[in-house]
Amino acid sequence: MLKLDNIEAGYGNTRILHGVSLEIPKRGLVALLGGNGTGKSTTLKAIMGLVGLQSGTVTVDGRDMAGIAPEARAGLGLSLVPQGKEAFGAMSVEDNLRMGAYHRRKDRAGIAIDLEAVYTRFPRLKERRRVAAGMLSGGERQMLSIGRSLMSRPSVLLLDEPSAALAPKIVEEIAEAILGLRELGLTLLLVEQNVGMALDIADRLYVIRGGRIAHETAVGDGIAMSELQEFYLGGHQDA
Ligand SMILES: Nc1ncnc2c1ncn2[C@@H]1O[C@H](COP(=O)(O)OP(=O)(O)OP(=O)(O)O)[C@@H](O)[C@H]1O
């Protein structure tokens, strides 16, 4: 469904990604793990077309994304879920959600249906729908960020560290919500620093270090948390 083949990308003359390849089957849930500054967000931006590729390809359902603008990629079903702090703080929860359907703003009936579906999935957002997004807790903001993406009717969701800065109990709630998205039929790429969460919900893990995939494994291959953390922290030098 989503395939990165040897992508190289960066900012200006600085190359950040040095040949990243990964693959997610339809309805798969794949985690990309890595520490700060290893290139996780850059990978997501490259998939969305927000950062240009220096080489390599991104394909979605077999279609090469080269030359396709970010908005058009959204129209093809790709959606980036940024960390919750990027919500429009002064706008209400509901208006933030509506922003997610901006590209089809004339479809009032469809938007009303999708809004109800988001509220059914996240009852907290319904309770808080008239509250300014800036007043939400960290967990609620993360739900809002996911909800806003759902309003674009995506088929592939790219989640940028949904557990960041959340208490363990809230991380569990978000993990449940992500599993629910998979039930909905979505294909999911989860970028995380939280190894435990990724092990709990993903079916395949990639570890990125210094803009390179340092390790790749199926969950259930008996990989131990300690082993993964070693890759993550740099104990293993070879891929
Ligand atoms: N807009 C930008 N211009 C220049 N350099 C950037 C830009 N965004 C990120 N970088 C650099 O690219 C590298 C990788 O950043 P990236 O955001 O992809 O890391 P990350 O793995 O997502 O880490 P974090 O968890 O800290 O967000 C870092 O060295 C960062 O300083």
The ligand as a Gaussian input file, in Angstrom:
#p B3LYP/6-31G(d) Opt

LIG

0 1
 N       13.104000      22.559000       8.456000
 C       14.329000      22.099000       8.724000
 N       15.430000      22.715000       8.235000
 C       16.673000      22.245000       8.491000
 N       16.921000      21.145000       9.234000
 C       15.866000      20.489000       9.736000
 C       14.533000      20.936000       9.510000
 N       13.692000      20.063000      10.172000
 C       14.485000      19.149000      10.753000
 N       15.776000      19.393000      10.503000
 C       16.927000      18.587000      10.952000
 O       16.784000      17.278000      10.440000
 C       17.207000      16.303000      11.390000
 C       16.120000      15.262000      11.564000
 O       14.977000      15.907000      12.085000
 P       13.582000      15.157000      12.253000
 O       12.594000      16.200000      12.682000
 O       13.268000      14.374000      11.057000
 O       13.905000      14.188000      13.463000
 P       12.972000      13.282000      14.330000
 O       13.555000      11.916000      14.263000
 O       11.553000      13.434000      13.927000
 O       13.223000      13.838000      15.781000
 P       12.250000      14.511000      16.835000
 O       11.671000      13.401000      17.587000
 O       13.208000      15.328000      17.632000
 O       11.257000      15.335000      16.062000
 C       17.566000      17.058000      12.645000
 O       18.958000      17.204000      12.679000
 C       16.903000      18.404000      12.459000
 O       17.642000      19.426000      13.093000

